[in-house]
């Protein structure tokens, strides 16, 4: 127990994973929760008048033991879970929700915060301190501090129910992902699949003592299958399996969970005086209101839809001419897109993959971070890992000072959820003259090495790695006083700027020369392939943009209106997708039951932020392009005004300081080929 609630006796105070037992968690959580309550009580019962230091700052540094423990536990719950951890999560989630309510609904604590807030004009505060004060006040005012009696009790009940429902949602999606397997025993059914994919499927089958080739819904297995398999019926089977995750008549069905989550969020917002959950969320975003988000999505829809419809018709005509397909279905999209791309650009991922060996791409990302921000990455072997495949690095600056500890975790396995994400085991902050550096991690699901080949990435996987690495840099380069404002603790529609801007380097010849080298002979990627990558960057971008808009609209549909009348999840989805629909509907599939971003992640009322941040990243990268993609002066400006500042100031103020002007939409439209 003490191992999880004391400072760790490890290098850089890193988490001692190998010494943690599952039975340690619940006692440790109980101890850390009590410690947090004691810290808050000390603030509330301080006989001195409320000041910024004894109230706002004291609150900012309360609960640190619990935060550290929670980050370790819930990161493992996502990346290396098991039945026991899932049971612990179900027990812990309501206790954490109850504690959160105990704090935000503590009226005596709120009164002290309000006393400081009311004096704010007369306090000599830095920009960061002023932001912390405003955020502290709003966190309480927006989360029920002014509620009374029965309303407070109802809020507590809602928050507890939501905590359990969100966990259950995520566990069901993981269970459904793990439950499906497609075993192919007839070699002819492998037609079209790349050699490396076939080899990986054979290895997976052998690992389970099965004869043949095994495919799953994990991305490195699923995506190549629906992209390359010539057998249309098997592509259909795989696509239907992916689309019905948590939408089947079994114990893992999420339909009721989705409707309950949406309705509880709506009721919570109404209790707090907001029209909808989206109104509540967006008050603390750059977009500010559902109207602004809907206007933003509608504007993009107007620009993207004609291009998307043209592209879909072109793809349909291509499939008909090539294979006599009279109706393009969802399981045909990736397959014929890849074939059309090959025909038009003489380019396919199988030609590119030999140049994108995972280790070299990662080394390239490190070299780019060195050229831009002066960072050095050194692999170390003397800190604990939660899985043998995790790699660990010390990140230092040009003066040799520790900037961060960095963990990478790249391959799928049974206890790990799908997708890719950045997270942290410890934030950056300054406390009592001590500088605490962050411990940052990126988690992905890339193709594993095989007996004959290292891990070779598709170009999309390369951009995914750079995307998550951009988030990681945001965490690593943090330079703030308070942990709650550090790193990626920013407005949700700003958090994707540091990640999405990094993807731009993947398309630049100067950057590709650093890491795109053939895994067998070390030769640089040929210039003709670099040109084709750039040419194909906007290939079918209208359809891709429409797809992202559809997800944003679905999110706003669930959260930007009253969901209490929704009885059929499927009918509701069809209604929300109507304006962006290209493919025929598939009756047995639905998206919401496995839409983890909005029902189990932090993106509820925020999925639009991917496109919002694309406007920012295209505009910001245009600035780099003007001065050179490795221009140290521009990079330093980006680091000092955006990456290091976290949430210490309003994001638009930070962006204007970097760019010298408001973001323009034209660079994005130009990049996407959507400008007439």
C-alpha positions in Angstrom: 0.0 0.0 0.0 2.7 2.5 1.0 4.5 1.8 -2.2 1.7 3.7 -4.1 1.2 6.6 -1.7 4.7 7.7 -0.9 7.4 9.3 -3.1 8.8 6.4 -5.1 12.4 5.4 -4.3 13.2 5.1 -8.0 15.3 6.9 -10.7 13.5 10.2 -11.5 10.7 9.1 -9.1 9.3 6.9 -11.9 6.4 4.5 -11.2 7.7 1.1 -9.7 5.4 -1.0 -11.9 7.0 -4.4 -11.2 6.5 -3.9 -7.4 2.8 -3.0 -7.7 0.3 -5.8 -7.0 -3.4 -5.6 -7.9 -4.3 -6.0 -4.2 -2.4 -2.8 -3.4 -4.7 -0.5 -5.4 -7.9 -0.4 -3.2 -6.1 0.3 0.1 -3.9 2.9 -1.6 -6.9 4.6 -3.1 -8.6 4.7 0.3 -5.5 6.2 1.9 -5.0 8.8 -0.9 -8.7 9.8 -0.9 -8.5 10.3 2.9 -5.3 12.3 2.5 -7.0 14.5 -0.1 -9.9 15.1 2.2 -7.6 16.1 5.1 -5.7 18.6 2.8 -9.0 20.2 1.7 -10.3 20.3 5.4 -7.1 22.1 6.4 -7.8 24.8 3.7 -11.5 25.1 4.7 -10.7 25.4 8.5 -7.7 27.7 8.1 -8.5 30.5 10.7 -6.7 33.1 8.6 -8.6 35.1 6.0 -8.7 33.5 2.5 -5.7 34.5 0.3 -4.5 33.4 -3.1 -1.7 31.4 -1.3 -3.6 29.7 1.5 -6.7 28.9 -0.6 -6.2 28.9 -4.4 -2.6 27.8 -4.5 -3.1 25.3 -1.6 -6.0 23.7 -3.6 -3.8 23.5 -6.7 -1.4 21.3 -4.9 -3.9 19.3 -2.9 -4.7 15.7 -4.0 -1.3 15.2 -5.6 -0.9 11.7 -4.2 -4.3 10.7 -5.4 -3.7 12.2 -8.9 -0.4 10.2 -9.2 -2.0 7.0 -8.2 -5.0 7.6 -10.5 -2.8 8.2 -13.5 -0.9 5.0 -12.9 -4.0 2.9 -12.4 -6.1 4.3 -15.2 -3.3 4.3 -17.7 -2.8 0.6 -17.0 -6.5 0.1 -17.2 -6.3 1.4 -20.8 -3.0 -0.2 -21.9 -2.6 -3.4 -19.8 -5.9 -4.3 -18.3 -7.2 -7.6 -17.0 -10.4 -8.8 -15.3 -9.1 -7.9 -11.9 -8.2 -4.4 -12.8 -11.6 -3.9 -14.4 -13.3 -5.0 -11.2 -11.1 -2.6 -9.2 -12.0 0.2 -11.6 -15.7 -0.4 -11.1 -15.2 -0.2 -7.3 -12.9 2.9 -7.4 -14.8 5.0 -10.0 -17.8 5.8 -7.7 -15.5 6.6 -4.8 -13.5 9.1 -6.9 -16.7 10.6 -8.2 -18.0 11.0 -4.6 -14.7 12.7 -3.6 -14.9 15.1 -6.5 -18.5 16.0 -5.5 -17.4 16.3 -1.8 -14.9 19.0 -2.9 -16.9 20.9 -5.5 -20.1 20.9 -3.5 -18.3 22.1 -0.3 -19.9 25.5 0.2 -17.5 26.6 2.9 -14.6 25.9 0.5 -16.3 27.7 -2.3 -16.9 30.7 0.0 -13.1 31.0 0.5 -12.4 30.7 -3.2 -15.1 33.3 -3.8 -13.6 35.7 -1.3 -10.3 35.6 -3.2 -12.1 35.8 -6.6 -14.0 39.0 -5.5 -10.6 40.7 -4.7 -9.0 39.7 -8.0 -8.8 43.3 -9.4 -6.7 44.3 -6.3 -4.3 41.3 -6.3 -0.9 41.5 -8.0 -1.2 38.2 -9.9 0.8 36.8 -12.8 -1.1 35.7 -15.9 -0.8 32.1 -14.7 -2.1 32.9 -11.2 -5.0 34.9 -12.6 -5.9 32.0 -14.9 -5.7 29.6 -11.9 -8.0 31.8 -9.8 -10.6 32.1 -12.6 -10.4 28.4 -13.3 -10.8 27.5 -9.6 -13.8 29.7 -9.2 -15.4 28.5 -12.4 -14.7 24.8 -11.6 -16.8 25.2 -8.5 -19.5 27.5 -9.8 -19.9 25.3 -12.9 -20.0 22.1 -11.0 -22.6 22.6 -8.4 -21.1 24.8 -5.6 -24.2 27.0 -5.7 -26.7 24.1 -5.7 -28.7 23.3 -2.5 -30.3 20.3 -0.8 -32.0 17.9 -3.2 -30.2 19.3 -6.2 -26.8 18.6 -4.7 -27.8 15.0 -3.9 -29.1 14.5 -7.4 -25.8 15.8 -8.9 -23.8 13.4 -6.7 -26.0 10.5 -7.9 -25.6 11.5 -11.6 -21.8 11.8 -11.4 -21.5 8.4 -9.7 -23.8 6.7 -12.3 -21.8 8.4 -15.2 -18.5 7.2 -13.8 -19.7 3.6 -13.7 -21.4 3.8 -17.1 -18.4 5.2 -18.9 -16.1 2.5 -17.5 -18.6 -0.2 -18.5 -18.9 1.3 -22.0 -15.1 1.1 -22.5 -14.9 -2.5 -21.1 -17.6 -3.7 -23.4 -15.9 -2.2 -26.5 -12.6 -3.9 -25.5 -14.5 -7.2 -24.8 -16.1 -7.0 -28.3 -12.9 -6.2 -30.0 -11.2 -9.2 -28.3 -14.2 -11.6 -29.0 -14.1 -11.6 -32.8 -11.6 -13.6 -34.9 -11.7 -14.5 -38.5 -9.8 -17.7 -39.2 -8.9 -18.3 -42.8 -8.0 -21.9 -43.8 -8.2 -21.6 -47.6 -5.0 -19.9 -48.9 -7.0 -18.6 -51.9 -8.9 -16.3 -49.6 -5.7 -14.4 -48.8 -5.6 -13.0 -52.4 -4.6 -9.4 -52.5 -3.2 -9.3 -49.0 0.5 -8.1 -48.6 3.1 -10.7 -47.6 3.8 -9.0 -44.2 0.1 -9.1 -43.3 -0.2 -12.8 -44.2 2.9 -13.5 -42.2 1.5 -11.7 -39.1 -1.8 -13.5 -39.5 0.0 -16.9 -39.6 2.0 -16.0 -36.6 -1.1 -15.0 -34.6 -2.8 -18.3 -35.6 0.2 -20.3 -34.6 0.4 -18.5 -31.2 -3.2 -19.8 -30.5 -2.3 -23.4 -31.8 -4.6 -22.9 -34.9 -4.0 -23.9 -38.5 -4.3 -21.1 -41.0 -4.3 -17.3 -40.8 -6.0 -15.4 -38.0 -7.4 -11.8 -38.4 -8.9 -9.7 -35.6 -10.5 -6.3 -35.1 -7.2 -4.8 -33.9 -6.2 -2.0 -36.3 -3.0 -3.6 -37.6 -5.0 -6.7 -38.6 -8.3 -5.1 -39.6 -7.2 -2.1 -41.6 -4.9 -4.0 -44.0 -7.6 -6.7 -44.4 -10.4 -4.4 -45.6 -7.9 -2.4 -47.7 -6.3 -5.2 -49.6 -8.3 -8.5 -49.4 -9.8 -9.3 -52.9 -12.5 -11.5 -51.3 -15.4 -9.0 -51.1 -17.5 -11.3 -48.9 -14.8 -11.7 -46.3 -14.2 -7.9 -46.4 -17.9 -7.5 -45.7 -17.8 -10.0 -42.8 -14.9 -8.1 -41.2 -16.5 -4.7 -41.7 -19.8 -5.9 -40.3 -18.0 -7.3 -37.2 -16.3 -4.0 -36.6 -19.5 -2.0 -37.1 -21.5 -4.1 -34.7 -19.1 -3.8 -31.8 -21.3 -3.4 -28.6 -24.4 -3.3 -30.9 -25.3 -6.9 -30.6 -27.8 -8.9 -28.6 -25.3 -10.0 -25.9 -23.9 -9.0 -22.6 -21.6 -6.3 -24.1 -24.4 -4.2 -25.8 -23.8 -0.5 -25.2 -27.1 0.9 -26.6 -28.7 1.5 -23.2 -25.4 2.8 -21.8 -25.1 5.4 -24.6 -28.7 6.7 -24.1 -28.3 6.7 -20.3 -25.0 8.6 -20.6 -26.5 11.2 -22.9 -29.6 11.7 -20.8 -27.6 11.9 -17.5 -25.2 14.5 -19.0 -28.3 16.5 -20.2 -29.9 16.3 -16.8 -26.7 17.3 -15.1 -26.3 20.4 -17.4 -29.9 21.4 -16.7 -29.3 21.1 -12.9 -26.4 23.5 -13.3 -28.4 26.0 -15.3 -27.3 25.1 -18.8 -29.5 24.3 -21.8 -27.6 21.2 -22.8 -24.4 19.3 -22.0 -22.8 21.0 -25.1 -23.7 24.4 -23.7 -22.0 23.4 -20.4 -18.9 22.0 -22.1 -18.4 24.7 -24.7 -18.4 27.6 -22.3 -14.8 26.5 -21.6 -13.7 26.0 -25.2 -12.4 28.3 -27.9 -15.6 27.7 -29.8 -17.7 28.9 -26.8 -21.2 27.7 -27.9 -23.0 25.0 -29.8 -24.2 27.6 -32.3 -20.6 28.4 -33.1 -19.7 24.7 -33.5 -22.7 24.0 -35.7 -21.9 27.0 -37.8 -18.3 25.9 -38.1 -19.3 22.3 -39.2 -22.0 23.6 -41.6 -19.5 25.9 -43.3 -17.0 23.0 -43.7 -19.8 20.8 -44.9 -20.8 23.3 -47.6 -17.2 23.4 -48.8 -16.5 19.7 -48.6 -19.7 18.0 -49.6 -19.6 18.8 -53.4 -16.0 17.5 -53.5 -17.0 14.4 -51.5 -19.9 13.6 -53.8 -17.7 14.0 -56.8 -15.1 11.7 -55.3 -17.6 9.1 -54.3 -19.1 9.0 -57.8 -15.6 8.7 -59.2 -14.8 5.8 -56.8 -18.2 4.1 -57.7 -17.4 4.4 -61.4 -14.0 3.0 -60.9 -15.3 0.0 -58.9 -17.9 -0.7 -61.6 -15.5 -0.4 -64.5 -12.9 -2.5 -62.7 -15.0 -5.3 -61.1 -18.6 -4.7 -62.1 -19.6 -3.4 -58.7 -23.1 -1.8 -59.1 -23.3 -0.4 -55.6 -20.3 0.7 -53.6 -20.7 -0.4 -49.9 -18.8 0.5 -46.8 -16.6 -2.6 -47.0 -15.6 -1.5 -50.5 -14.4 2.0 -49.6 -10.8 1.4 -48.4 -10.3 -1.4 -51.0 -11.2 0.7 -54.1 -9.7 3.9 -52.7 -6.4 2.0 -52.4 -6.7 0.6 -56.0 -7.6 4.0 -57.4 -4.7 5.6 -55.6 -2.3 3.0 -57.0 -3.7 3.6 -60.5 -3.5 7.4 -60.3 -0.3 7.8 -58.4 1.3 4.4 -58.9 1.6 4.5 -55.1 0.5 2.1 -52.4 1.4 1.5 -48.8 3.2 -1.7 -49.7 5.7 0.3 -51.8 6.1 2.8 -48.9 6.2 0.5 -45.9 9.8 -0.7 -46.5 10.9 2.9 -46.0 9.1 3.3 -42.7 10.7 1.0 -40.2 9.2 1.9 -36.8 12.6 2.4 -35.1 13.8 4.7 -37.8 10.6 6.7 -37.9 10.8 7.1 -34.1 14.5 8.2 -34.5 13.4 10.6 -37.1 10.8 12.1 -34.8 13.5 12.5 -32.2 15.8 14.2 -34.7 13.1 16.6 -35.8 12.4 17.5 -32.1 16.2 18.1 -31.7 16.4 20.4 -34.7 13.2 22.3 -33.6 13.5 22.4 -29.8 17.0 21.2 -28.9 15.8 18.0 -27.4 17.9 14.8 -27.0 16.4 11.3 -26.5 18.5 8.6 -24.8 17.0 5.1 -24.3 17.5 3.9 -20.7 17.1 0.4 -19.3 17.1 1.0 -15.6 13.5 2.1 -14.9 10.5 0.0 -14.4 8.0 -0.8 -17.2 4.5 -2.2 -17.1 5.1 -4.5 -20.0 8.3 -5.9 -21.6 7.5 -4.2 -25.0 7.5 -0.7 -23.5 10.7 1.3 -24.2 11.9 4.1 -21.9 13.9 7.3 -22.7 15.4 10.2 -20.9 14.7 13.5 -22.7 17.2 16.3 -22.0 17.8 19.8 -23.4 21.0 21.2 -24.9 22.3 22.1 -21.4 22.0 18.4 -20.5 19.1 19.0 -18.0 16.3 16.4 -17.7 13.2 17.6 -19.6 11.1 14.5 -19.3 10.9 10.7 -18.9 9.3 9.2 -22.1 7.6 5.8 -22.4 6.6 4.2 -25.8 4.2 1.3 -26.2 3.6 0.4 -29.8 2.0 -3.0 -30.4 -1.6 -4.5 -29.8 -2.3 -7.1 -27.2 -5.3 -8.5 -25.4 -5.3 -6.1 -22.5 -4.9 -2.9 -24.5 -7.7 -0.9 -26.1 -7.6 0.0 -29.8 -6.3 3.3 -31.2 -3.5 5.6 -30.2 -3.1 8.1 -27.4 -0.7 10.2 -25.4 -0.9 10.2 -21.6 1.2 11.0 -18.6 2.2 9.3 -15.4 3.3 12.5 -13.8 2.8 16.2 -14.8 5.3 19.0 -14.8 5.0 21.6 -12.0 7.1 23.7 -9.6 6.5 23.3 -5.9 8.5 24.8 -3.0 11.5 25.7 -5.2 11.5 22.2 -6.7 11.1 21.7 -10.5 9.2 18.4 -11.2 9.6 17.1 -14.7 6.9 15.2 -16.5 6.7 11.4 -17.2 4.9 11.1 -20.6 3.8 8.1 -22.6 2.5 7.4 -26.1 0.5 4.2 -26.7 -0.3 2.9 -30.2 -1.4 -0.3 -32.0 1.1 -0.8 -34.9 2.0 -3.9 -36.9 4.3 -6.1 -34.9 7.7 -7.3 -36.2 7.5 -10.8 -37.7 10.2 -13.5 -38.1 11.4 -12.0 -41.3 10.6 -8.3 -41.0 10.8 -5.5 -38.5 7.7 -3.4 -37.7 7.0 -1.6 -41.0 4.5 1.2 -40.8 1.9 2.3 -43.3 2.1 6.0 -44.1 -1.1 6.6 -42.0 0.7 4.9 -39.1 3.7 7.2 -39.6 1.4 10.3 -39.3 -0.3 8.7 -36.3 3.1 8.3 -34.5 4.0 12.0 -35.3 0.5 13.0 -34.1 0.9 11.4 -30.7 4.5 12.5 -30.5 3.2 16.1 -30.9 0.9 15.6 -27.9 4.0 14.2 -26.1 6.1 17.3 -26.9 3.2 19.4 -25.5 3.5 17.5 -22.2 7.3 17.3 -22.1 8.0 21.0 -22.8 5.6 22.2 -20.2 7.0 25.1 -18.1 4.3 26.1 -15.6 3.9 26.3 -11.8 0.7 24.5 -11.3 0.0 20.9 -12.3 -3.6 21.6 -13.3 -2.4 24.1 -16.0 0.5 22.1 -17.2 1.2 20.5 -20.6 -2.0 19.3 -22.3 -4.3 20.8 -19.7 -5.7 23.2 -22.2 -9.0 23.9 -23.9 -10.0 20.8 -25.7 -10.3 22.5 -29.1 -6.7 23.7 -28.7 -5.1 20.4 -27.5 -5.0 19.0 -31.0 -2.8 21.9 -32.4 0.5 20.6 -31.1 -0.3 17.0 -32.3 -1.7 17.9 -35.7 1.0 20.4 -36.6 3.6 17.6 -36.2 1.9 15.5 -39.0 3.0 18.2 -41.5 6.6 17.2 -41.3 5.7 13.7 -42.6 5.0 15.3 -46.0 8.2 17.3 -46.3 11.2 16.1 -48.3 13.7 17.6 -45.9 12.1 15.8 -42.9 11.5 12.5 -44.8 15.2 12.4 -45.7 15.9 11.9 -41.9 14.0 8.7 -41.4 12.4 7.3 -44.6 15.2 4.8 -45.4 14.8 1.3 -46.7 14.9 -1.3 -43.9 17.1 -3.7 -45.9 19.6 -1.5 -47.7 19.3 1.9 -45.9 18.6 3.8 -49.1 16.7 7.0 -48.8 13.1 7.0 -50.1 13.2 7.9 -53.8 12.2 11.5 -54.7 9.5 10.2 -57.0 7.8 8.5 -54.0 8.2 11.7 -51.9 6.5 13.6 -54.7 3.7 11.1 -54.9 3.2 11.3 -51.2 2.7 15.0 -51.5 0.5 14.7 -54.6 -1.7 12.1 -52.9 -2.0 14.1 -49.7 -5.3 15.5 -50.7 -6.5 12.3 -52.4 -10.3 11.8 -51.6 -9.9 14.5 -48.9 -13.5 15.7 -49.5 -14.7 12.2 -48.4 -12.3 12.2 -45.5 -13.5 15.7 -44.4 -17.1 14.7 -44.7 -16.5 11.6 -42.5 -14.9 13.8 -39.8 -17.8 16.3 -40.0 -20.3 13.4 -39.6 -18.6 12.3 -36.4 -18.8 15.9 -35.1 -22.4 16.2 -36.0 -23.2 12.9 -34.3 -21.5 14.2 -31.1 -23.4 17.5 -31.2 -26.6 15.5 -31.9 -26.2 13.5 -28.7 -25.0 16.5 -26.6 -26.3 19.7 -28.1 -30.1 19.0 -27.8 -32.5 17.3 -25.4 -31.8 13.5 -25.8 -34.7 12.3 -23.5 -37.0 11.6 -26.5 -34.4 9.3 -28.2 -35.7 5.7 -28.1 -34.0 4.1 -31.1 -30.2 4.7 -31.2 -30.1 3.5 -34.8 -32.9 5.8 -36.0 -31.2 8.7 -34.3 -27.9 8.0 -35.9 -29.5 7.8 -39.4 -31.1 11.2 -38.8 -27.8 12.8 -37.7 -25.8 11.2 -40.6 -28.4 12.2 -43.2 -26.5 15.4 -44.5 -23.2 13.5 -44.8 -24.3 10.2 -46.0 -22.5 8.7 -49.1 -22.7 4.9 -48.6 -25.9 2.9 -48.1 -26.8 2.3 -44.4 -25.9 -1.0 -42.9 -28.8 -2.0 -40.6 -26.9 -4.3 -38.3 -24.2 -1.6 -37.6 -24.1 1.5 -35.4 -21.3 3.9 -34.5 -22.3 5.3 -31.1 -22.0 2.0 -29.1 -18.3 2.0 -29.8 -17.7 5.7 -30.2 -15.2 5.7 -27.3 -14.0 9.3 -27.9 -17.3 10.8 -26.8 -18.7 8.2 -24.4 -15.6 7.0 -22.6 -12.9 9.6 -23.5 -12.9 13.4 -23.1 -14.4 14.4 -26.4 -18.1 14.8 -25.6 -19.2 18.0 -27.3 -15.6 18.2 -28.6 -15.2 16.0 -31.6 -15.4 19.0 -33.8 -12.0 20.1 -32.3 -10.1 17.8 -34.7 -11.3 19.9 -37.6 -11.0 23.1 -35.6 -7.4 22.4 -34.7 -6.7 21.6 -38.4 -7.5 25.2 -39.2 -5.0 26.2 -36.6 -2.3 23.7 -37.6 -2.5 24.5 -41.3 -2.3 28.2 -40.5 0.6 27.7 -38.1 2.6 25.3 -40.4 2.2 27.9 -43.2 4.2 30.2 -40.9 6.9 27.5 -40.6 6.9 27.0 -44.4 7.4 30.7 -45.0 10.6 30.7 -42.9 11.8 27.0 -43.3 10.4 23.9 -41.7 13.5 23.7 -39.3 13.7 27.4 -38.6 14.8 27.6 -35.0 13.5 31.1 -34.4 9.9 30.1 -35.5 10.2 26.8 -33.5 11.4 28.6 -30.4 8.5 31.0 -30.7 6.1 28.1 -31.0 7.7 26.4 -28.0 7.7 29.6 -25.8 4.2 30.8 -26.8 2.3 27.5 -27.2 4.0 24.3 -26.1 5.4 25.4 -22.8 2.5 27.5 -21.7 -0.1 24.8 -21.1 -3.4 26.3 -20.0 -1.9 29.3 -18.3 -3.6 31.8 -20.7 -6.5 31.8 -23.1 -5.4 29.8 -26.2 -6.3 32.5 -28.7 -4.0 34.9 -26.8 -1.2 32.4 -27.1 -1.9 31.7 -30.7 -2.0 35.4 -31.6 1.3 35.9 -29.8 2.9 33.1 -31.9 1.3 33.9 -35.3 0.8 37.6 -35.1 -2.7 37.2 -36.6 -5.9 35.3 -36.2 -5.9 31.8 -37.8 -7.1 31.8 -41.5 -9.1 28.9 -42.9 -7.5 29.2 -46.4 -4.3 27.2 -45.7 -6.5 24.2 -44.6 -8.8 24.4 -47.6 -5.7 24.7 -49.9 -4.0 21.7 -48.3 -7.2 19.7 -48.6 -7.7 20.6 -52.2 -11.1 22.2 -51.4 -10.4 25.7 -52.7 -12.0 26.3 -56.0 
